[in-house]
């Protein structure tokens, strides 16, 4: 609960909020810069438990999730938990991962709110994928 309050306070006043889920610092920093360029205020959430807890208090419009870093829970189990929450109905998700993750994602149920960006990616490619997710070009 304390973590949710800290995250909520850091994102106050921002119209477009995004969570970055992952532990790889360089990827999180790159994603943060891209999101900032697209008008988002972002917060890194390094543990899935915090993400699930925080979603009840803070309502981001976007989650960028580096699935390669997920260690405790299956990424798809965590994703299923999030999709079941009422607060997730309007949240869009950009998943980052390698070919194995993409194959697993393709075999799972489709969801128009979820998009995938193959790692490694260029900043331009990720920005373009996020723009496509929102149906706009910056």
C-alpha positions in Angstrom: 0.0 0.0 0.0 2.9 2.4 0.8 4.4 1.8 -2.6 1.1 2.7 -4.3 0.9 6.0 -2.4 4.5 6.9 -3.4 3.8 6.2 -7.1 0.5 8.0 -7.0 2.1 11.1 -5.5 4.9 11.1 -8.1 2.4 11.0 -10.9 0.0 13.6 -9.6 -1.0 16.3 -12.0 0.0 14.3 -15.1 -2.7 13.7 -17.6 -1.0 10.8 -19.4 0.5 8.3 -17.0 2.6 5.2 -17.8 4.2 2.4 -15.8 7.4 0.8 -17.0 7.7 -2.7 -15.6 11.3 -4.2 -15.7 14.6 -4.2 -13.9 17.0 -3.6 -16.8 18.0 0.0 -16.1 19.1 1.0 -19.6 15.9 -0.3 -21.2 13.7 1.5 -18.5 15.6 4.8 -19.0 15.2 4.5 -22.8 11.5 3.7 -22.6 11.1 6.6 -20.1 12.7 9.1 -22.6 10.5 7.8 -25.4 7.3 8.1 -23.3 8.3 11.6 -22.2 8.7 12.6 -25.8 5.2 11.3 -26.4 3.8 13.4 -23.5 3.6 10.7 -20.8 4.8 10.9 -17.2 6.3 7.5 -16.4 7.2 5.6 -13.3 9.3 2.4 -13.1 7.7 -0.4 -11.2 10.3 -3.1 -10.7 8.1 -5.8 -9.1 4.9 -7.3 -10.4 3.3 -7.4 -7.0 3.7 -3.6 -6.8 2.1 -3.2 -10.3 -0.9 -5.3 -9.3 -1.3 -3.3 -6.0 -0.7 0.1 -7.6 -3.2 -0.4 -10.4 -6.0 -0.2 -7.8 -4.8 3.3 -6.8 -3.2 4.8 -9.8 -4.8 4.5 -13.3 -2.1 4.7 -16.0 -3.1 4.8 -19.6 -0.1 2.7 -20.7 2.0 -0.1 -19.2 5.3 -0.9 -21.0 6.4 -4.3 -19.7 9.8 -5.9 -20.3 8.8 -9.6 -20.1 12.4 -10.9 -20.3 13.0 -9.6 -16.7 10.0 -11.3 -15.2 11.4 -13.8 -12.7 8.8 -14.5 -9.9 5.6 -15.1 -11.9 5.0 -16.2 -15.5 4.6 -13.0 -17.4 1.3 -14.3 -18.9 0.0 -15.2 -15.5 0.7 -11.7 -14.2 -0.8 -10.2 -17.4 -3.9 -12.3 -16.9 -4.2 -11.0 -13.3 -4.0 -7.4 -14.5 -6.5 -7.9 -17.3 -9.1 -9.2 -14.8 -8.9 -6.0 -12.7 -11.7 -3.5 -13.4 -9.2 -0.7 -13.4 -7.5 -2.3 -16.4 -10.4 -2.0 -18.8 -8.9 1.1 -20.6 -5.2 0.5 -20.0 -3.1 -0.3 -23.0 0.0 -2.6 -22.7 3.2 -2.6 -24.8 5.1 -5.8 -24.2 8.8 -5.9 -24.9 10.5 -9.3 -25.4 12.4 -11.7 -27.6 11.1 -14.2 -30.2 10.1 -16.8 -27.6 7.8 -14.3 -25.8 6.3 -13.2 -29.1 5.5 -16.9 -29.9 3.9 -17.4 -26.5 1.9 -14.2 -26.9 0.6 -15.3 -30.3 -0.5 -18.6 -28.8 -2.4 -16.8 -26.0 -5.8 -15.1 -26.3 -5.7 -11.9 -28.4 -6.5 -8.6 -26.9 -6.6 -5.3 -28.9 -5.2 -3.4 -25.9 -1.9 -5.4 -26.0 0.9 -4.8 -28.5 4.3 -6.3 -28.8 7.7 -4.8 -29.7 10.6 -7.3 -30.4 13.9 -6.8 -28.6 16.3 -5.5 -29.5 14.5 -2.4 -30.8 15.4 1.1 -31.9 13.9 4.1 -30.1 12.2 5.0 -33.3 10.6 1.6 -33.6 9.3 1.6 -30.0 7.9 5.1 -30.5 6.2 4.0 -33.6 4.7 1.0 -31.9 3.3 3.1 -29.1 1.9 5.6 -31.6 0.2 2.7 -33.4 -1.2 1.5 -30.1 -2.9 4.8 -29.7 -3.8 5.2 -33.4 -1.9 8.5 -33.7 1.4 9.8 -35.2 3.3 12.3 -33.1 
